Amino acid sequence: MLIPRQKVPPLAVDTVSHGRFDLAAEAPPHFTLVVFYRGLHCPICAKYLSELERLVPEFEKRGVSVVALSSDGAERGAAMAEKVRANALRVGYGVDLASARAWGLYISGSRGKTSIGIDEPALFSEPGVFLVRPDGTLYYGAVQTMPFARPNFTDLLAGLDFAIANDYPARGEYTGPL
């Protein structure tokens, strides 16, 4: 389990059209928003990433860099980027499943074709949304076991406005005895 205020695991992958993404090299004023999605096979992911693409400028206004990542290969990553008309949104591919698990993501096995007729990979990670500070420590994290009920990006923007204005600390950091 990742712990707020502690370092997150390394994360570096290629993106469809923005070069290499390396979390350790990110230097936004406030945070990097890392959104793990299930893959091209997931229609809910496409809708979610389309909304994120629309809101990238709002995150950037707040000093937050944004990337969406999956374990799909280059071809499927490019197809998803095209499907969601990703221009501002960096779409990364090739996250290895050991890295996904290190980030606390759940791993699922294929159930064949999805409702949109695309085969699921043999194994893939379920969604996760993270805010990472420039020093590489976790500020916010949410993981799902299912493709639905993900954090709403508009709500996240409102939370960021409050957190940035009030220098609100990451919560959930206590690891001592209970």
Stockholm file with secondary structure:
# STOCKHOLM 1.0

chainA/1-178         MLIPRQKVPPLAVDTVSHGRFDLAAEAPPHFTLVVFYRGLHCPICAKYLSELERLVPEFEKRGVSVVALSSDGAERGAAMAEKVRANALRVGYGVDLASARAWGLYISGSRGKTSIGIDEPALFSEPGVFLVRPDGTLYYGAVQTMPFARPNFTDLLAGLDFAIANDYPARGEYTGPL
#=GR chainA/1-178 SS CCCTTSBCCCCEEEESSSCEEEGGGCCCSSEEEEEECCCTTCHHHHHHHHHHHHHHHHHHHTTEEEEEECSCCHHHHHHHHHHTTCSSSEEEECCCHHHHHHTTCCEEECCSBCTTSCBCCSEEECCEEEEECTTSBEEEEEECSSSSSCCCHHHHHHHHHHHHHHTCCCCCCCCSCC
#=GC SS_cons         CCCTTSBCCCCEEEESSSCEEEGGGCCCSSEEEEEECCCTTCHHHHHHHHHHHHHHHHHHHTTEEEEEECSCCHHHHHHHHHHTTCSSSEEEECCCHHHHHHTTCCEEECCSBCTTSCBCCSEEECCEEEEECTTSBEEEEEECSSSSSCCCHHHHHHHHHHHHHHTCCCCCCCCSCC
//
